[in-house]
Amino acid sequence: MADLIGTTQASQLLPALELYNEGVIVILSSDWDADVLSPICKIQIVLTRPDGRSFPNVQSVIPILTPNPAILLQHDDKTGSTGVGKAADLVVLDKNILEEPAVQGIHTARVILTMFQGEAVYDPNRITGEARKRHATKMLIVT
């Protein structure tokens, strides 16, 4: 992009950190398929931006992937976080990315369970004992 519009303009295209620092509700989602779709990879990307505009830690990124989109869509009474009466849409990863010593290794985390509306829709290791042959249509990381 920089070769088309210049380095300065290109570096200011996605001011997510600056908006976040000003208290704006930021989300990492778009209707423009210009980035990887994996939320895990998105976490690593915003933590390792080469322009010095990286988010400080995983804990600061998780809200922009889970509760913030739910808030903006006015669905936070049903999804975006865990709680009584909520949809129970969540994933379980094979490692704790909050404790990942190297940020560059976050993308290696693998989903081992996906639940949608409280039902296991991806459970290849039969963690829940509810193995289903359906595949997950929605993946969220909940806090």
C-alpha positions in Angstrom: 0.0 0.0 0.0 2.9 2.4 0.8 4.0 2.3 -2.8 0.6 3.5 -3.9 -0.2 6.2 -1.3 3.2 6.9 0.4 4.7 5.7 3.6 3.2 8.3 5.9 -0.3 7.9 4.7 -0.1 4.1 4.7 1.1 4.1 8.3 -1.9 6.1 9.3 -4.5 3.9 7.6 -5.4 1.8 10.6 -5.1 4.0 13.7 -6.6 1.3 16.0 -4.1 1.8 18.9 -4.5 5.6 18.8 -8.3 5.2 18.8 -8.1 2.6 21.6 -5.9 5.0 23.7 -8.5 7.7 23.3 -11.3 5.5 24.7 -13.0 4.7 21.4 -14.6 1.2 21.3 -12.4 -0.5 18.8 -13.0 -3.8 17.0 -10.8 -6.0 14.8 -13.4 -6.9 12.2 -14.3 -5.7 8.7 -16.4 -6.3 5.7 -13.3 -6.0 3.7 -11.5 -9.4 3.4 -8.0 -7.9 3.4 -6.6 -9.7 6.4 -6.5 -13.1 7.8 -9.7 -14.3 9.3 -8.3 -16.1 12.3 -8.8 -14.2 15.5 -5.7 -15.8 16.9 -3.6 -14.5 14.1 -5.2 -11.1 14.4 -4.1 -11.0 18.0 -0.5 -11.6 17.0 -0.7 -9.1 14.2 -1.8 -6.2 16.4 0.8 -7.1 19.0 3.7 -7.1 16.5 3.0 -4.2 14.2 6.3 -3.1 12.7 5.4 0.6 12.8 5.7 0.9 16.6 1.9 1.0 17.0 1.4 -2.4 18.6 -1.1 -3.0 21.4 0.6 -3.5 24.7 -0.5 -7.1 25.5 -3.0 -9.9 24.8 -5.3 -8.7 27.6 -5.8 -5.4 25.7 -6.6 -7.1 22.5 -9.2 -9.7 23.6 -11.9 -7.1 24.3 -11.6 -5.7 20.7 -12.4 -9.2 19.4 -15.2 -10.3 21.8 -17.2 -7.9 24.0 -16.6 -4.8 21.8 -18.2 -6.2 18.6 -21.1 -7.4 20.7 -21.6 -4.0 22.3 -21.5 -2.2 18.9 -24.0 -4.7 17.5 -26.2 -4.3 20.6 -25.9 -8.0 21.3 -23.9 -7.8 24.5 -26.8 -9.0 26.5 -26.5 -12.3 24.6 -22.9 -12.7 23.6 -19.4 -11.3 23.7 -18.6 -12.5 27.2 -19.6 -15.3 29.5 -22.4 -15.0 32.0 -25.7 -16.4 33.1 -28.3 -16.3 30.3 -25.7 -15.6 27.6 -25.1 -17.7 24.5 -22.0 -19.6 25.7 -20.1 -19.1 22.4 -16.5 -19.8 23.2 -13.4 -21.6 22.2 -10.8 -23.5 24.2 -7.2 -23.3 22.9 -4.4 -25.8 23.4 -2.3 -23.2 25.3 -2.8 -20.2 27.4 -2.0 -17.3 25.0 -2.2 -14.9 28.0 1.0 -16.6 29.3 2.7 -17.1 25.9 6.3 -16.1 26.5 6.9 -15.1 22.9 4.2 -13.0 21.2 5.4 -14.4 17.9 4.1 -17.8 19.0 0.5 -16.9 19.6 -0.5 -17.9 16.1 0.5 -21.5 16.8 -2.3 -21.9 19.3 -4.9 -24.4 18.1 -8.6 -24.5 18.8 -9.5 -27.8 20.6 -13.1 -27.0 21.4 -15.7 -24.6 19.9 -19.0 -24.1 21.6 -21.9 -22.3 19.9 -24.9 -21.4 22.1 -23.7 -23.8 24.7 -23.3 -26.8 22.4 -20.0 -28.3 21.3 -19.9 -27.8 17.5 -16.2 -28.7 17.2 -14.7 -31.2 19.6 -12.3 -33.5 17.8 -10.8 -34.8 21.1 -14.2 -35.4 22.7 -13.5 -33.0 25.5 -17.1 -32.6 26.3 -18.2 -36.1 25.4 -20.6 -34.5 22.9 -18.7 -35.1 19.7 -20.6 -33.6 16.7 -19.9 -34.0 13.0 -20.8 -30.4 12.4 -18.2 -27.7 12.0 -18.2 -24.5 13.9 -19.7 -21.5 12.2 -18.6 -19.0 14.7 -15.5 -18.6 16.8 -15.0 -16.3 19.7 -12.4 -16.0 22.4 -14.2 -15.0 25.6 -12.8 -13.5 28.7 
